[in-house]
Each structure stands twice: as structure tokens, then as C-alpha cells.
Amino acid sequence: GIDKFYIHRKNIKLKKGMVFKFLCIQLNSKILQKDYLQGITKENISKVYDSLIRDKIVYFSLDAFLNSECTDIDFKKDILNDTFSKSTEILRDMSKASKQSKKGVNRFDTKVNKGIEWSNRRTASPSNPFLKIYSKVVQCLFDKAMIPFYEEYLKPQDIENRIRIEYTL
């Protein structure tokens, strides 16, 4: 199936070193199916909740869902750009280089993966934030994890020249 969410229990250290058990639900916009390109918003969050409940994944109220803690949030913005490869060259050239692994800029420009990123999603921090800009159409046509989702939900939609900018908080 298509990964829309991942659920696990996690011990998280909070203030004053106290550790609490949390049920963590990692969601992504694929849970919205044909509305995936909108991303999760306050206008469609009830659809996300309904999907979790309908799929019998969890049982809690919408109010409890809306008032739960959020961490590791990815924000996105889609734009149209018909000169994307040149744009990423310019951005790379303007970026400060870093000799440290997983910091600094990484540009990728192949048939199957086009984009640029700063830092690394897993090792990002407030002083070293993660930002990625990539071709959504290339991802939909060549990313093996994305192809089935694209075929089922997105293919009728125009994604030509769609560039996604995302960053993690």
C-alpha cells in the first residue's frame, strides 16, 4: 500500500528531564489522496482525522486530535518554474559551501532526481535547518515509492513544471 502514516510509541524527554510515553502518528499529505497537492491545512485537517478513524487506525475525538502536540512539521510551497535546472545552478553557486557531512548545499540534476537541498532532514537543527527544492513531476514519474500514488491519484492533474519547496520545523 501507499504509506500515508506511521504510528509508534516513543519515550520523549520533556522539561526537567522527565520522560513521558507518547503515541506518535507521523502523517503525510498522501493521506489526502487526490487532494495531496494541497498539503495538510486547517481547511482539510478534518479529512485527515476522518481517514485515520475510517481506517480504524486510532480512536479519539477530533478535539483530542486537533489539540495534540505537533513536532517535526514540514512546510511546503509549490511554484511553477520552467527553468528549474538553471535555477538550481544559480542557487548552488550562491550558497556557502560546508566541509561538514550533511551540511551545506547538495544539488542533484539527473533524469530521475532534480533539485537542491541544504542540510539533511534527519540531522537538521535550528542552527542548521533543512530546506529542499525539487521537481514534483520528476518525483512522480521516477520515484518508485511515488509512482503508484501518482498513477492512482494525481495523474489527471497538471504537475508539469511544478516545483516543491519544503522545509522542516
Helices and strands as residue ranges (DSSP letters): E 5-13, G 15-17, E 19-27, G 29-38, H 45-54, H 62-66, E 74-80, H 84-94, E 105-110, E 113-118, E 131-135, H 136-142, H 147-149, I 150-154, E 162-168
